[in-house]
Amino acid sequence: MRYSQVLDTVRPHDGGWIAEVPASWAQGRTIFGGLQAALAVRAMRDLVPQAVPLRVLQASFIAPIAPGPVRIEANVLRRGKSVTQIEARVLDQGQTACLLFGVFGEARASALDIKPPRPVLPPAEAAKPFTYVEGIAPAFTQHVATRWLGGVSIFQGREEPRTGIYVGFRDEPYAGPGALGEAQIIGYADIVPTPGLSMLKQPTMASSLTWTLELLSDDFGPAREGLWLMDTEVTAGSHGYLNQSATLWSPEGEAVALSRQSVVVFG
């Protein structure tokens, strides 16, 4: 199933929502984190008008979520004049496994218009594609296309804690019914592995603990075709915990989202 097809399985059920996630979207013992977040936001959208943009999404990944039927619960914490704040939970066997907080805000008049400067980096065509190998790469990566600037570098002992990776979903519709909007941004922003893994010299597990995604634009739909650049840097790390920041750039060179993650590395 494509990413968009999994999202389309979200439906009201017994006072909450339920979705069906196939095993091909697993990331180790759990469902791909970007998909977890997108499923929760799809449920949140039943509580806030589609026209009100998502501004901030915060997630805490508490426990693994096995593929299969996934239950989601969500409720509005506060609905103000311009901003609606919603809490959501993704459950595994009745226990909260992912806790999310979404901030939806209508546009306000402002004299400020500040945009991050885009780094000068080679185009996607100059980057090296990652090849999915079953049983070695995380299962969900069979659904995504990635091209690495400087070459695929996982466990290569690199000195610089930074990666530039172009990302995209395979076989997704970019127009018409089923085309992705904000869910495309949420998924893209969580595809790439931590640059910390590129600094290591042997295979090691890593897992996101918390994630904050700040969306910078009101216009996320319809989804745009082409590879998007995820420029990621580990800003600090010790005792098995990494802190990293990233910017997601559209194919047109627009900064679309800022990402901040805390990651645990098991080695």
C-alpha positions as CSV (number, residue, x, y, z in Angstrom):
1,M,0.0,0.0,0.0
2,R,1.2,3.5,-0.8
3,Y,1.5,6.1,2.0
4,S,-1.6,7.9,0.8
5,Q,-3.6,4.6,0.7
6,V,-2.6,3.9,4.3
7,L,-3.8,7.3,5.4
8,D,-7.1,6.7,3.6
9,T,-7.8,3.8,5.9
10,V,-8.3,6.2,8.8
11,R,-12.0,6.1,9.8
12,P,-14.1,6.9,12.9
13,H,-14.4,3.9,15.2
14,D,-15.9,3.5,18.7
15,G,-15.4,7.0,19.8
16,G,-12.0,7.4,18.2
17,W,-10.4,6.4,14.9
18,I,-8.8,3.3,13.5
19,A,-6.3,2.7,10.7
20,E,-4.8,-0.3,8.9
21,V,-1.0,-0.3,8.6
22,P,0.7,-3.1,6.6
23,A,4.0,-4.6,7.7
24,S,5.7,-3.0,4.7
25,W,5.5,0.3,6.6
26,A,7.5,-1.0,9.6
27,Q,10.7,0.6,10.9
28,G,12.2,-2.1,13.0
29,R,9.7,-3.2,15.7
30,T,7.4,-0.2,15.1
31,I,5.6,1.7,12.4
32,F,7.5,4.4,10.5
33,G,7.4,7.5,12.8
34,G,6.4,9.9,10.1
35,L,3.4,7.7,9.3
36,Q,2.4,7.5,12.9
37,A,2.3,11.3,13.0
38,A,0.5,11.6,9.7
39,L,-2.2,9.2,10.9
40,A,-2.8,11.2,14.0
41,V,-3.0,14.4,12.0
42,R,-5.5,12.8,9.7
43,A,-7.7,12.1,12.8
44,M,-7.1,15.6,14.1
45,R,-8.5,16.9,10.8
46,D,-11.9,15.7,11.7
47,L,-11.8,18.2,14.6
48,V,-10.5,21.3,12.8
49,P,-11.4,22.7,9.3
50,Q,-9.1,21.7,6.5
51,A,-8.6,25.3,5.6
52,V,-6.9,26.0,8.9
53,P,-3.1,25.2,8.4
54,L,-1.1,23.0,10.7
55,R,1.6,25.2,12.2
56,V,3.3,22.9,14.7
57,L,3.3,19.2,15.4
58,Q,5.0,17.7,18.5
59,A,5.4,14.0,19.0
60,S,6.8,11.8,21.8
61,F,7.5,8.2,20.6
62,I,6.9,6.2,23.8
63,A,6.7,2.6,22.7
64,P,6.8,0.5,19.5
65,I,3.5,0.2,17.5
66,A,3.1,-3.0,15.6
67,P,1.7,-3.0,12.1
68,G,-2.0,-4.0,11.8
69,P,-5.1,-2.2,13.2
70,V,-4.0,1.0,14.9
71,R,-6.3,3.0,17.2
72,I,-6.1,6.8,17.4
73,E,-7.7,9.1,19.9
74,A,-7.9,12.9,19.7
75,N,-9.5,15.8,21.5
76,V,-9.5,19.6,21.3
77,L,-7.7,21.2,24.2
78,R,-8.6,24.7,23.3
79,R,-10.2,26.5,20.3
80,G,-9.4,30.2,20.3
81,K,-10.1,32.9,17.8
82,S,-7.3,31.9,15.5
83,V,-5.6,28.9,17.0
84,T,-6.9,25.4,17.8
85,Q,-4.7,23.0,19.8
86,I,-5.4,19.3,19.7
87,E,-4.0,16.3,21.5
88,A,-3.8,12.9,19.9
89,R,-2.7,9.5,21.0
90,V,-1.8,6.5,18.9
91,L,-2.4,3.3,20.9
92,D,-0.9,-0.2,20.8
93,Q,-2.8,-2.9,22.7
94,G,-4.7,-0.2,24.6
95,Q,-1.6,1.7,25.8
96,T,-0.5,5.1,24.5
97,A,2.5,4.5,22.3
98,C,2.8,7.9,20.6
99,L,1.6,11.1,22.1
100,L,1.1,14.1,19.8
101,F,0.2,17.7,20.0
102,G,-1.0,19.7,17.0
103,V,-1.3,23.5,16.7
104,F,-3.5,24.7,13.9
105,G,-3.6,28.4,13.2
106,E,-5.3,30.8,10.8
107,A,-3.1,33.4,9.0
108,R,-2.7,36.7,10.7
109,A,-1.8,40.1,9.2
110,S,1.9,40.8,9.9
111,A,4.7,43.1,8.6
112,L,7.2,40.3,9.2
113,D,8.1,37.9,6.4
114,I,11.4,36.0,7.2
115,K,12.6,33.1,5.1
116,P,15.6,30.9,5.8
117,P,18.4,31.2,3.2
118,R,18.8,28.0,1.2
119,P,22.2,26.3,1.4
120,V,24.1,26.1,-1.9
121,L,24.1,22.3,-2.6
122,P,24.2,20.2,-5.7
123,P,20.8,19.2,-7.3
124,A,19.1,15.9,-6.8
125,E,20.5,14.5,-10.1
126,A,24.0,14.8,-8.7
127,A,23.2,12.8,-5.6
128,K,23.6,9.0,-5.2
129,P,20.4,6.9,-4.9
130,F,19.9,4.6,-2.0
131,T,19.0,1.0,-3.0
132,Y,16.5,-0.9,-0.9
133,V,17.7,-4.3,0.2
134,E,15.1,-6.5,1.9
135,G,16.0,-7.7,5.4
136,I,18.8,-5.1,5.7
137,A,17.1,-1.7,5.2
138,P,14.0,-0.7,7.2
139,A,10.9,-2.1,5.5
140,F,9.3,1.3,5.0
141,T,12.2,2.5,2.8
142,Q,10.9,0.3,-0.1
143,H,8.2,3.0,-0.5
144,V,10.6,6.0,-0.6
145,A,13.2,7.3,-3.0
146,T,16.3,8.9,-1.4
147,R,19.4,10.4,-3.1
148,W,22.4,11.2,-0.8
149,L,24.8,14.1,-1.4
150,G,28.3,12.8,-1.1
151,G,27.1,9.2,-1.3
152,V,25.2,6.9,1.0
153,S,27.2,7.1,4.2
154,I,25.5,5.0,6.9
155,F,28.1,3.5,9.2
156,Q,31.0,4.9,7.1
157,G,32.8,6.8,10.0
158,R,32.3,10.3,8.6
159,E,33.6,13.1,10.7
160,E,30.9,15.7,9.9
161,P,27.5,15.1,11.7
162,R,25.5,16.4,8.7
163,T,23.7,14.9,5.7
164,G,21.9,16.3,2.7
165,I,19.4,13.8,1.4
166,Y,16.8,14.3,-1.3
167,V,13.5,12.4,-0.5
168,G,10.3,11.5,-2.1
169,F,7.5,8.8,-2.0
170,R,7.3,6.2,-4.8
171,D,4.2,5.9,-7.0
172,E,2.2,8.6,-5.2
173,P,-0.5,10.6,-7.1
174,Y,0.4,14.3,-7.2
175,A,-2.9,15.6,-8.5
176,G,-6.6,14.6,-8.2
177,P,-8.4,12.6,-5.6
178,G,-6.0,11.1,-3.0
179,A,-3.2,13.5,-3.7
180,L,-1.2,14.3,-0.6
181,G,-1.2,17.7,1.1
182,E,0.3,18.4,4.6
183,A,0.8,14.6,5.1
184,Q,3.5,14.7,2.4
185,I,5.5,17.2,4.5
186,I,5.1,15.2,7.7
187,G,6.3,12.0,6.0
188,Y,9.2,13.6,4.2
189,A,10.5,15.3,7.3
190,D,11.0,12.0,9.1
191,I,12.4,9.8,6.3
192,V,16.1,10.4,6.8
193,P,18.2,8.6,9.4
194,T,20.2,10.6,11.9
195,P,23.5,11.8,10.7
196,G,24.9,10.3,13.8
197,L,24.7,6.9,12.1
198,S,27.0,8.2,9.3
199,M,29.7,8.9,11.9
200,L,29.7,5.3,13.3
201,K,31.8,2.5,11.7
202,Q,29.5,-0.5,12.5
203,P,25.7,-1.2,12.4
204,T,23.9,0.4,15.3
205,M,20.3,0.9,16.1
206,A,18.8,4.4,16.6
207,S,15.3,5.6,17.6
208,S,13.6,9.0,17.8
209,L,12.4,9.9,21.2
210,T,10.8,13.3,20.6
211,W,10.1,15.3,17.4
212,T,8.9,18.9,16.8
213,L,7.9,19.9,13.3
214,E,7.3,23.5,12.5
215,L,5.5,24.1,9.2
216,L,6.4,27.4,7.4
217,S,3.8,27.7,4.7
218,D,0.1,27.7,4.3
219,D,0.1,25.9,1.0
220,F,0.7,22.2,1.1
221,G,-1.7,21.0,-1.5
222,P,-1.9,19.5,-3.9
223,A,1.4,17.7,-3.3
224,R,4.3,18.7,-5.5
225,E,6.2,16.2,-7.6
226,G,9.9,16.0,-7.4
227,L,12.5,15.2,-4.7
228,W,12.7,17.4,-1.7
229,L,15.9,18.2,0.2
230,M,16.3,17.3,3.9
231,D,19.3,19.1,5.3
232,T,20.0,17.6,8.7
233,E,22.7,18.3,11.3
234,V,23.4,16.8,14.7
235,T,24.0,19.8,16.9
236,A,25.0,18.0,20.1
237,G,25.3,14.4,21.4
238,S,26.6,12.4,24.3
239,H,25.8,9.5,26.6
240,G,23.8,7.8,23.8
241,Y,21.5,10.8,23.0
242,L,21.6,13.0,20.0
243,N,20.0,16.4,19.4
244,Q,19.5,17.3,15.7
245,S,17.9,20.0,13.6
246,A,16.8,19.9,10.0
247,T,15.2,22.0,7.2
248,L,13.0,20.6,4.5
249,W,13.2,22.3,1.2
250,S,10.7,22.0,-1.7
251,P,11.8,21.2,-5.3
252,E,11.4,24.9,-5.9
253,G,13.9,25.8,-3.2
254,E,11.3,27.0,-0.6
255,A,11.9,26.3,3.1
256,V,8.8,24.4,4.0
257,A,9.4,23.0,7.5
258,L,11.9,23.0,10.4
259,S,12.4,19.8,12.3
260,R,14.0,19.2,15.7
261,Q,14.5,15.7,17.1
262,S,16.0,14.0,20.1
263,V,17.4,10.6,19.2
264,V,18.7,7.7,21.2
265,V,21.6,5.7,19.7
266,F,22.2,2.2,21.0
267,G,26.0,2.1,20.6
